[in-house]
Amino acid sequence: MAPSWLNLENYSIPLEEINLATDNFNPQRCIGGGGFGYVYRGQLSNRWQNRQVAIKRLAKNSHQGEHEFHNEVEKISGFHHDNIISFVGYCDEENEMIIVYEYATNGSLDHHLKDQNKMCCLTWIQRLKICLEAARGLNYLHVGRGEKNIVIHRDIKSANILLDDNMVAKICDFGLSKSVLTSQPRTDIFTKVAGTQYYLDPTYNESRILHKESDVYSFGVVLFEMLTGMLVYRPRRIGEDNTKTRSLIKLVRKYYPEELDRLIDPCIKDQISSHSFDMFKKIAWQCISYDYKKRPTLEMVMKRIQEALDIQLQETVSALFECIKKDNGFSHGKPVAAFTMYKWFLDRNYLEVEITMVLKRLYERFVSADKYQLSNANGGMAYWLSCASNMLLFLIQKSLKLNSASSVREPPPSSLLLGELRTAEEEIIFQAQVKNQVLLCKDQLTKYVEYMYNIICDNMRTELQPLLVSAIKGSRWFSGPTSSGKSFYEDYRFNDWHEIFYQLKTLLKTMKINYVPAIIVQKILAQVFTYINMMLFNSLLGRREYCSFKIGEFVKVGLAELELWCTQGKEKYALLAWDELQHIRQAIEFLVNREKHTLSYNEITNLYPILSIPQLHRICTIYRHDTHTLFLDEDGVIFDQFISRMKIWMRENSSFSYSYRLNDSSCYVFIYFFKILFILILYRICKKFWDDTHHVSSDVIVMMKIWMKENSKHSYKLKDSSRRTLWN
């Protein structure tokens, strides 16, 4: 039954609701356990705002019982602090004793200490922040409640420090806690010893006299766990005498103070400044003093940890700006500058005002990079592009997290009655401020990334432009696309294509060795391929001598090799870029189609949907010379009919030759026979480039011209769309 001195009616949750939330205590919902029983993850119904909760169920055979259950409910229902786990409700029905808390997404601190991978992800600054927040929660129990009594937790340990989705520390489990009236002259309590071995205050264990300093001792053990990355109850072999195992506190007492650095977690050893380490180890050492009177107050512990944190933050920021003054290479697959920035940002739960100022300075540094670095082709810029884009992706992820986060929940009725430290309105304002800071930082870095991105794309356009023109121009002198017995890279006629591939390979290699994020590399290659598409397409259709069946087959070989390059282990970077070549791919496919003459107008437009009618018409007629418009008489007779008329005229005037040459005395003849000569020359041009095998039917040409007359604004040329912005 509920305790009489406090009305807990608003916190009562029916057992039926608990069963629904846990799927009748499904073992798959179990997230932990201890001497009291097991903890389950669940989701309450709409009446409780669909909250994700942790549900602690007292086991029937537990050494803890009804007294501990009611004790915890009484205590935690009166706690309201950011670093104390929030109480949601309880259930006391049908011999079930259940307590419901807010769900801490990142679990307990001891789970991180048990998992080396998780612990390595916690930077030194994050560990300091967790220690500071836990100290604040514990200090709230001791002196900060503003009530007539203090609370001694009695079971402070890493398993009872939870981490929410922002890695904020929250103290939990108050089943063993004791209240002491402040009106008493002493805060000593003679009581049965309770707590967890290894964390237990030895003075309390021997005398059975409980002091609030007993919590300080236990907290000191947690501090050394965070420094070393070691659980106190897992003995280790360290030092010359590696045959003997010792628990953490025995190792601390052995090596403190001169050699304590031997115990620092290797994952953070290169992060800790000596000043921050000295400050931290001294206060942690005082906490585990055998003499409880020499142990510091939690207010002093908070002050010293805050100083250690400030020292570390200051030195980290200094290192941050020092590292971005020059190209320091890479570490763990990231640029050193970006890696340092990562660590600095991960040490914060949210972006504060000073972080915004740091990013402004970073941006100023980026845009003032040495002119040599910005002009040294792509190699000199890739490192800084990698730094900026990696940081930008971090901020994008941060903003996406803010955007996707659920709106601020209205506190449950019980919480509204008792009040909250931060109102819903204040929370909304706070989240909006954080989001604005994120967006501001994103904008600053976006400018730089866009700037570097455009320079690299422009460099590639400059390198590729003459090669692409030459690849089309040079191919017309050869009778076939390949040389007998030679591979693509052995055939000297493809030298321009070889150089194109060299430029692409160099670009990709430069991006990869500088760890430029794949999404940025994809964008760069897409822009480059868009430019290749436009240049090849417009060059092919721009002059009659380039748009031929043989040259089409020649270009087709180059495109086939380009497709192979995109797919051979480069799918992560280049596979999407291949889609940017769809115009030139379809143009070549149409040009080398030997069955064009059998296709109808509709079949052509269905088979080649990417190409517009003017582009298809251009391919059909370009090898008949740009003067094909002169081949039309006033009645609109098309080219094929005009060729027939020229043949008739030539039979009737067989004495004339297309090779007629002028001399000084033939000007009159030239003027007199100008039209005849012009017709002869045109006929020769038409016959020279005519291909009876690979042209389309006259009917198709007529229908294309009708469409073009009705849509006169369309052009066969592609516009240069390779200068799109990074985010388009």
C-alpha positions in Angstrom: 0.0 0.0 0.0 1.1 3.6 -0.5 2.8 5.4 2.3 0.5 7.6 4.4 2.6 10.7 4.6 2.7 11.4 0.9 -0.1 11.2 -1.6 1.1 9.0 -4.4 -2.3 8.5 -6.1 -1.2 10.4 -9.3 1.8 8.0 -9.7 -0.1 4.8 -9.5 0.0 2.7 -12.7 -2.3 -0.3 -13.0 -0.7 -3.7 -13.4 -2.7 -4.2 -16.6 -0.8 -1.2 -18.1 2.5 -2.6 -16.9 1.7 -6.0 -18.5 0.9 -4.4 -21.8 4.0 -2.2 -21.8 6.3 -5.2 -21.1 4.4 -7.8 -23.2 3.7 -9.7 -19.9 7.3 -9.3 -18.8 8.7 -10.9 -22.0 12.3 -11.9 -21.4 13.3 -10.2 -24.6 12.3 -6.9 -23.0 14.7 -7.5 -20.1 17.5 -4.9 -20.0 19.2 -5.6 -16.7 18.9 -7.1 -13.2 20.3 -7.2 -9.7 19.5 -8.3 -6.2 16.1 -6.7 -6.4 15.0 -8.5 -9.6 14.9 -7.5 -13.2 14.4 -4.3 -15.2 12.3 -4.3 -18.4 12.0 -1.8 -21.2 8.5 -0.8 -22.2 6.2 1.8 -23.7 3.2 3.1 -21.8 -0.1 4.0 -23.4 -1.4 7.4 -24.5 -2.6 8.2 -21.0 1.1 8.4 -20.0 2.2 10.2 -23.2 3.5 6.9 -24.8 6.6 7.3 -22.8 9.5 4.9 -23.1 10.2 3.7 -19.6 12.3 1.3 -17.6 10.2 -1.0 -15.3 11.9 -2.5 -12.2 10.1 -5.5 -11.0 10.9 -6.8 -7.5 11.6 -10.5 -7.6 9.7 -12.8 -5.2 12.9 -14.3 -4.0 14.8 -11.0 -3.7 16.6 -10.1 -0.5 15.1 -6.7 -0.9 11.4 -6.5 0.1 8.4 -4.3 0.8 10.4 -1.9 3.0 13.0 -1.2 0.3 10.3 -0.8 -2.3 8.3 1.7 -0.3 11.5 3.4 0.7 12.5 4.0 -2.9 9.1 5.1 -4.0 8.9 7.7 -1.1 12.4 9.0 -1.9 12.4 9.2 -5.7 8.9 10.6 -5.9 10.2 13.7 -4.1 13.4 14.1 -6.2 13.4 16.6 -9.1 16.8 17.2 -10.6 18.4 16.9 -14.0 20.9 14.3 -12.7 18.4 12.1 -10.8 16.5 9.6 -12.8 12.9 10.7 -13.2 10.2 8.8 -11.4 7.2 7.9 -13.6 5.1 5.8 -11.3 4.7 2.6 -9.4 2.5 -0.5 -9.2 1.6 -2.3 -6.0 -1.0 -4.9 -7.0 -1.5 -8.6 -6.7 1.8 -9.1 -4.8 3.7 -7.2 -7.5 6.0 -4.4 -6.5 7.1 -2.4 -9.5 8.7 1.0 -10.0 8.7 2.8 -13.3 11.4 5.3 -14.3 12.3 7.2 -17.4 14.2 5.1 -19.9 17.9 5.9 -20.2 18.8 5.2 -23.8 22.5 4.6 -23.3 22.2 2.3 -20.3 24.3 2.2 -17.2 27.9 3.4 -16.8 29.1 -0.1 -15.9 27.8 -1.5 -19.2 30.2 0.9 -20.9 33.0 -0.1 -18.6 32.4 -3.8 -19.4 32.5 -3.1 -23.2 35.9 -1.9 -24.4 34.5 -0.6 -27.7 31.9 1.6 -25.9 34.5 2.8 -23.4 36.9 3.8 -26.1 34.1 6.0 -27.6 34.0 8.0 -24.4 36.6 10.8 -24.6 38.3 12.2 -21.5 36.1 15.3 -21.6 33.0 13.3 -21.8 34.1 11.2 -18.8 34.7 14.4 -16.9 31.3 15.7 -17.8 29.7 12.4 -16.7 31.5 12.6 -13.4 30.5 16.2 -12.8 26.9 15.5 -13.6 26.8 12.5 -11.2 28.4 14.6 -8.5 25.7 17.2 -9.0 23.0 14.6 -8.6 24.6 13.2 -5.5 25.2 16.6 -4.0 21.5 17.3 -4.6 20.7 14.4 -2.3 23.1 15.6 0.3 22.5 19.3 0.6 20.6 20.6 -2.4 17.0 19.6 -1.9 16.0 22.6 0.2 14.0 20.4 2.6 14.4 19.3 6.2 16.3 16.2 5.5 19.3 14.9 3.5 19.5 11.5 1.8 22.5 9.2 1.9 22.3 6.9 -1.1 24.4 4.0 0.3 24.8 2.2 -3.0 26.7 4.6 -5.3 28.4 2.6 -8.1 28.8 2.7 -11.9 25.8 0.4 -12.3 23.6 3.0 -10.6 24.6 5.9 -12.9 22.6 5.9 -16.0 23.2 7.8 -19.3 20.4 9.2 -21.4 20.4 9.8 -25.1 22.6 12.9 -24.7 25.0 11.0 -22.4 23.8 13.0 -19.4 24.4 11.1 -16.1 21.5 10.3 -13.8 21.7 8.6 -10.5 19.2 5.8 -9.8 18.2 3.0 -7.4 17.3 4.5 -4.0 16.1 1.3 -2.3 19.0 1.3 0.3 19.0 5.1 0.8 18.7 6.6 4.2 17.2 10.0 5.3 18.8 12.1 8.0 17.0 15.1 9.6 19.0 18.2 9.4 17.8 19.1 12.8 19.9 16.3 14.3 23.2 17.5 15.7 25.0 14.7 13.9 24.4 13.1 10.6 25.9 9.8 11.8 23.6 6.8 11.6 24.3 3.4 13.3 22.8 0.9 10.9 23.2 -2.5 9.3 25.8 -2.3 6.6 24.4 -2.3 3.1 25.9 -1.5 -0.3 28.0 -3.2 -2.9 31.4 -4.8 -2.2 34.4 -2.9 -3.7 32.4 0.3 -3.6 31.7 0.1 0.1 33.3 2.6 2.4 35.7 0.5 4.6 35.1 2.9 7.6 31.4 2.3 7.4 31.9 -1.4 6.9 34.0 -1.7 10.1 32.1 0.7 12.4 28.5 0.3 11.0 28.3 4.1 11.4 27.0 5.6 8.2 28.1 9.1 7.1 27.2 11.0 4.0 31.0 10.8 3.4 30.4 7.1 2.8 28.8 8.1 -0.5 31.8 10.3 -1.3 34.1 7.2 -0.9 31.9 5.2 -3.3 31.9 8.0 -5.7 35.7 8.2 -5.6 35.8 4.6 -6.7 33.7 5.5 -9.7 36.0 8.4 -10.5 39.0 6.0 -10.7 36.9 3.6 -12.9 36.4 6.4 -15.3 40.0 7.4 -15.4 41.3 3.8 -15.9 38.4 2.3 -17.9 38.5 -0.6 -15.4 35.6 -2.0 -13.3 36.6 -2.0 -9.7 35.7 -5.7 -9.2 37.7 -7.0 -12.1 41.3 -7.6 -10.9 44.1 -6.8 -13.3 47.8 -7.6 -13.7 49.8 -4.4 -14.2 53.5 -3.6 -13.9 56.5 -5.7 -13.4 54.8 -8.2 -11.1 52.3 -9.3 -13.7 51.7 -12.6 -12.0 49.7 -11.1 -9.2 46.2 -9.7 -9.8 44.9 -6.7 -7.9 41.6 -4.9 -7.7 41.5 -1.3 -9.0 41.6 0.4 -5.7 44.6 -1.7 -4.6 46.4 -0.7 -7.8 45.5 3.0 -7.2 47.0 2.8 -3.7 50.1 1.1 -5.1 50.8 3.6 -7.8 49.5 6.9 -6.5 50.8 9.5 -6.9 54.0 9.3 -9.0 53.0 6.3 -11.2 49.3 6.6 -11.4 49.5 7.5 -15.1 50.3 3.8 -15.7 46.6 3.1 -14.9 45.1 5.6 -17.4 42.9 4.1 -20.0 45.0 3.7 -23.2 42.0 5.0 -25.2 42.3 8.4 -23.6 45.9 8.6 -22.7 46.8 10.9 -25.6 43.8 13.2 -24.8 44.5 14.0 -21.2 46.5 17.2 -20.4 48.8 16.9 -17.5 47.1 19.7 -15.6 43.7 18.2 -16.0 45.0 14.8 -14.9 46.7 16.2 -11.8 43.6 18.1 -10.7 41.4 15.0 -11.2 43.6 12.4 -9.5 44.0 14.6 -6.4 40.3 15.0 -5.8 39.6 11.4 -6.6 42.4 10.3 -4.1 40.9 12.5 -1.4 37.5 10.8 -1.9 38.9 7.3 -1.1 40.7 8.4 2.1 40.4 5.9 4.9 39.7 8.8 7.2 36.2 9.9 6.4 36.9 13.4 7.9 39.5 14.0 5.3 37.2 13.3 2.4 36.0 16.4 0.5 32.4 17.6 0.3 30.6 16.9 -2.9 30.6 20.7 -3.5 34.4 20.6 -3.4 34.4 17.5 -5.7 32.2 19.3 -8.2 34.5 22.4 -8.1 37.7 20.4 -8.7 36.2 18.3 -11.6 34.8 21.5 -13.2 38.3 23.0 -13.0 39.8 19.8 -14.5 37.2 20.0 -17.3 37.8 23.7 -17.9 41.6 23.1 -18.2 41.1 20.2 -20.6 38.6 22.2 -22.7 41.0 25.2 -22.9 43.9 23.0 -23.9 41.8 21.1 -26.4 40.6 24.3 -28.1 44.2 25.5 -28.3 45.2 22.2 -29.8 42.3 22.5 -32.2 43.5 25.8 -33.6 47.1 24.7 -33.6 46.3 21.6 -35.6 44.4 23.5 -38.3 47.2 25.8 -39.0 48.9 23.2 -41.2 48.3 19.9 -42.9 49.0 17.4 -40.2 47.9 14.3 -42.1 45.5 11.7 -40.9 44.6 9.7 -37.8 42.2 6.8 -37.5 41.0 7.3 -41.1 40.1 11.0 -40.6 42.1 14.3 -41.2 43.8 15.3 -37.9 42.0 18.6 -37.9 38.6 17.0 -38.4 39.4 14.3 -35.9 40.4 16.9 -33.3 37.2 18.8 -34.0 35.2 15.6 -33.7 36.6 14.9 -30.3 35.9 18.5 -29.2 32.3 18.5 -30.3 31.6 15.0 -28.9 32.6 16.4 -25.5 29.5 18.5 -25.6 25.9 17.4 -25.1 24.6 20.2 -27.3 26.0 23.2 -29.2 26.6 26.1 -26.9 27.4 29.7 -27.8 31.1 29.2 -27.4 31.0 26.4 -29.9 29.4 28.7 -32.4 32.3 31.1 -31.9 34.8 28.3 -32.4 33.2 27.4 -35.7 33.4 31.0 -36.8 37.1 31.0 -36.2 37.4 27.6 -38.0 35.6 29.0 -41.0 37.9 32.1 -41.1 40.9 29.7 -41.0 39.5 27.6 -43.8 38.8 30.5 -46.2 42.1 32.1 -45.5 44.1 29.0 -46.4 47.3 29.5 -48.4 46.8 30.6 -52.0 49.2 27.9 -53.0 47.0 25.2 -51.4 43.9 26.5 -53.2 45.7 26.7 -56.6 47.8 23.6 -56.4 45.4 21.5 -58.6 43.2 19.2 -56.5 45.9 17.7 -54.3 46.5 20.9 -52.3 42.8 21.3 -51.5 41.6 17.8 -50.8 42.8 17.9 -47.2 41.0 21.0 -46.3 37.9 19.9 -48.2 38.0 16.7 -46.1 38.3 18.6 -42.9 35.4 21.0 -43.7 33.1 18.4 -45.2 33.6 15.9 -42.4 32.7 18.6 -39.9 29.8 19.6 -42.0 28.4 16.1 -42.1 28.6 16.0 -38.3 26.6 19.1 -38.1 24.1 17.9 -40.7 23.6 14.7 -38.6 23.2 16.9 -35.5 20.5 19.1 -37.2 18.7 16.0 -38.5 18.6 14.6 -35.0 17.1 17.8 -33.8 14.6 17.9 -36.6 13.6 14.3 -36.1 13.4 14.4 -32.4 9.9 14.3 -31.0 8.4 17.5 -29.9 8.6 18.4 -26.2 6.3 16.1 -24.3 3.8 17.6 -21.9 4.6 16.4 -18.5 2.3 13.8 -17.0 -0.4 15.0 -14.6 1.6 13.9 -11.6 4.6 15.9 -12.7 2.6 18.9 -13.3 1.2 18.8 -9.8 4.7 18.6 -8.3 6.4 20.9 -10.9 9.4 20.6 -13.2 12.7 22.4 -13.2 12.3 23.3 -16.8 8.9 24.1 -18.2 7.7 22.9 -21.6 7.9 26.4 -22.9 11.5 26.8 -21.7 12.4 23.5 -23.3 11.0 24.6 -26.7 13.0 27.8 -26.5 16.1 25.9 -25.5 15.8 23.4 -28.4 15.1 26.3 -30.8 18.3 28.0 -29.7 20.4 24.9 -30.1 18.9 24.3 -33.6 19.7 27.9 -34.6 23.3 27.5 -33.5 23.6 24.2 -35.5 22.1 25.9 -38.6 24.5 28.8 -38.3 27.5 26.6 -38.0 26.3 24.5 -41.0 25.9 27.7 -43.1 29.4 28.8 -42.3 31.0 25.4 -43.2 28.7 25.0 -46.2 30.1 28.1 -47.8 33.7 26.8 -47.5 32.8 23.2 -48.7 31.0 24.7 -51.7 33.9 27.0 -52.4 36.4 24.1 -52.5 34.1 21.8 -54.3 33.7 24.4 -57.2 37.4 24.9 -57.5 38.0 21.2 -57.8 35.2 20.8 -60.4 36.6 23.8 -62.4 40.1 22.3 -62.3 38.7 19.1 -63.8 36.8 20.9 -66.5 40.0 22.7 -67.4 42.0 19.5 -67.6 39.3 17.5 -69.5 38.1 20.1 -72.0 40.9 19.7 -74.6 41.1 16.0 -74.1 37.3 15.6 -74.8 37.5 17.7 -77.9 40.6 15.8 -79.2 39.0 12.5 -78.4 36.2 13.3 -80.9 38.4 15.2 -83.4 41.2 12.7 -83.6 39.0 9.6 -84.0 37.8 10.6 -87.5 41.1 9.7 -89.1 40.9 6.1 -88.4 39.0 3.4 -90.3 37.9 1.4 -87.2 37.6 1.7 -83.5 40.2 -0.9 -82.5 43.6 -2.1 -83.7 44.0 -5.8 -84.3 45.4 -7.7 -81.3 45.7 -4.6 -79.0 43.8 -3.8 -75.9 42.2 -0.4 -75.2 45.1 0.8 -73.2 47.6 -0.5 -75.8 45.9 1.2 -78.8 47.7 4.5 -79.4 44.6 5.9 -81.1 42.9 6.1 -77.7 45.6 8.2 -76.2 43.2 11.1 -75.4 40.9 8.6 -73.7 43.9 7.2 -71.8 44.6 10.7 -70.5 40.9 11.2 -69.5 41.1 8.1 -67.4 44.3 9.2 -65.9 42.7 12.5 -64.8 39.7 10.6 -63.3 41.9 8.1 -61.5 44.1 10.8 -60.1 41.0 12.7 -58.8 39.5 9.7 -57.1 42.8 8.7 -55.6 43.4 12.2 -54.2 39.9 12.3 -52.7 40.3 8.8 -51.1 43.7 9.3 -49.6 42.5 12.5 -48.0 39.4 10.7 -46.7 37.0 13.1 -48.3 33.5 11.8 -47.4 32.0 9.5 -50.1 28.9 11.7 -50.5 31.1 14.7 -51.5 33.2 12.5 -53.9 30.0 11.3 -55.5 28.9 14.9 -56.1 32.2 15.9 -57.6 32.3 12.9 -60.0 28.7 13.5 -60.9 29.6 17.1 -61.9 32.6 15.9 -63.9 30.6 13.3 -65.8 27.9 15.9 -66.5 30.6 18.0 -68.2 31.9 14.9 -70.1 28.4 14.2 -71.3 27.9 17.8 -72.5 31.3 18.1 -74.2 31.1 14.8 -76.1 27.5 15.3 -77.1 27.9 18.8 -78.4 31.2 18.0 -80.1 29.7 15.0 -81.8 26.7 16.8 -83.1 28.5 20.1 -83.7 30.2 19.2 -87.1 29.2 16.8 -89.8 32.5 15.0 -90.0 32.3 14.0 -86.4 28.8 12.5 -86.5 29.4 9.3 -88.4 28.9 5.6 -87.9 32.6 4.9 -87.6 33.3 7.6 -85.1 30.2 6.6 -83.2 31.7 3.1 -82.8 35.0 4.6 -81.8 33.4 6.7 -79.0 31.4 3.7 -78.0 34.6 1.9 -77.1 35.7 4.8 -74.8 32.3 4.9 -73.1 32.4 1.1 -72.5 35.7 1.5 -70.8 34.3 4.4 -68.8 31.4 2.3 -67.6 33.8 -0.5 -66.6 35.9 2.1 -64.6 32.7 3.2 -62.8 31.8 -0.3 -61.7 35.1 -1.9 -60.9 35.2 -1.4 -57.1 34.1 2.2 -57.4 30.4 1.8 -56.8 30.7 3.7 -53.6 31.9 6.8 -55.5 31.2 6.6 -59.2 28.3 4.3 -60.0 25.8 7.1 -59.9 28.0 9.3 -62.1 27.5 6.9 -65.0 23.9 8.1 -65.2 25.1 11.6 -66.0 26.3 10.3 -69.4 22.8 9.3 -70.6 22.7 11.8 -73.5 25.9 10.8 -75.2 25.2 7.1 -74.5 21.9 7.2 -76.3 23.3 9.4 -79.1 26.0 6.8 -79.7 23.6 3.9 -79.5 21.3 5.6 -82.0 24.2 6.6 -84.3 25.6 3.1 -84.6 22.3 1.3 -84.9 22.4 -0.5 -88.2 18.6 -0.9 -88.3 17.7 2.8 -88.1 16.1 2.7 -91.5 13.6 0.1 -90.3 12.4 2.1 -87.3 9.3 4.3 -87.3 9.1 7.7 -85.7 7.4 6.3 -82.6 9.8 3.5 -82.2 12.8 5.8 -82.3 11.4 8.2 -79.7 10.5 5.2 -77.5 13.9 3.6 -77.8 15.8 6.8 -77.1 13.6 8.8 -74.7 16.5 10.8 -73.3 17.1 12.5 -76.7 14.9 15.3 -77.8 13.5 15.5 -81.4 15.9 18.2 -82.4 18.8 16.0 -81.2 17.5 12.9 -83.0 17.0 15.0 -86.1 20.5 16.3 -85.9 22.0 12.9 -85.7 19.9 11.8 -88.7 20.9 14.6 -90.9 24.3 16.0 -89.7 26.4 13.8 -92.1 24.4 15.4 -94.9 26.1 18.7 -94.0 24.7 21.7 -92.2 23.4 23.1 -95.5 20.7 20.4 -95.6 18.2 23.3 -95.2 19.3 24.4 -98.8 18.2 21.1 -100.1 14.6 22.1 -99.6 12.7 23.8 -102.5 9.7 26.1 -102.0 7.4 23.1 -101.7 9.5 21.5 -98.9 10.9 18.7 -101.0 13.2 16.7 -98.6 16.8 15.7 -99.1 16.2 12.3 -100.6 14.1 13.8 -103.4 16.6 16.5 -104.0 19.4 13.9 -104.4 17.2 12.2 -107.1 16.8 15.5 -108.9 20.6 16.1 -108.8 21.2 12.7 -110.3 18.8 13.5 -113.2 20.5 16.8 -113.8 23.9 15.3 -113.9 22.8 12.7 -116.4 21.5 15.5 -118.6 24.8 17.5 -118.1 27.3 14.8 -118.1 30.2 17.0 -119.4 30.6 18.7 -116.1 32.8 17.5 -113.3 32.9 18.3 -109.6 36.7 18.7 -110.0 36.3 21.7 -112.4 39.1 24.1 -111.7 39.2 27.9 -112.3 41.9 29.8 -114.0 42.5 33.5 -114.7 40.5 33.4 -118.0 37.5 31.5 -116.5 35.9 34.1 -114.3 33.1 34.6 -116.7 32.6 30.9 -116.9 32.5 30.7 -113.2 29.9 33.4 -112.8 27.8 31.9 -115.6 27.9 28.4 -114.2 28.0 29.2 -110.5 24.7 27.5 -109.7 25.6 24.4 -111.6 29.0 24.2 -109.9 27.4 24.7 -106.5 25.0 21.8 -107.1 27.9 19.6 -108.3 29.9 20.4 -105.2 27.0 19.8 -102.9 26.2 16.5 -104.6 29.8 15.4 -104.1 29.7 16.3 -100.4 26.4 14.5 -99.9 27.6 11.4 -101.7 30.9 11.4 -99.8 29.3 11.3 -96.4 26.2 9.4 -97.4 25.8 6.0 -95.8 23.0 4.0 -97.5 23.2 1.4 -94.7 22.7 3.5 -91.5 20.3 6.3 -92.3 16.7 6.7 -91.2 13.7 6.7 -93.5 12.5 9.9 -95.2 9.2 9.6 -93.4 10.9 9.9 -90.0 12.8 13.0 -91.1 9.5 14.6 -92.3 7.8 13.9 -89.0 10.8 15.3 -87.0 10.8 18.5 -89.1 7.1 18.9 -88.5 7.7 18.6 -84.7 10.5 21.1 -84.9 8.4 23.7 -86.8 5.8 23.4 -84.1 8.5 23.7 -81.3 10.9 26.1 -82.8 12.5 27.2 -79.6 14.2 23.8 -79.0 17.9 23.3 -79.7 19.9 20.1 -80.2 22.7 21.4 -78.1 23.1 20.5 -74.4 23.5 23.4 -72.0 26.4 23.3 -69.5 24.7 22.0 -66.4 28.0 20.8 -64.9 28.1 23.9 -62.6 25.3 22.9 -60.3 25.7 23.6 -56.6 26.9 20.9 -54.3 23.4 20.5 -52.7 21.4 20.3 -56.0 
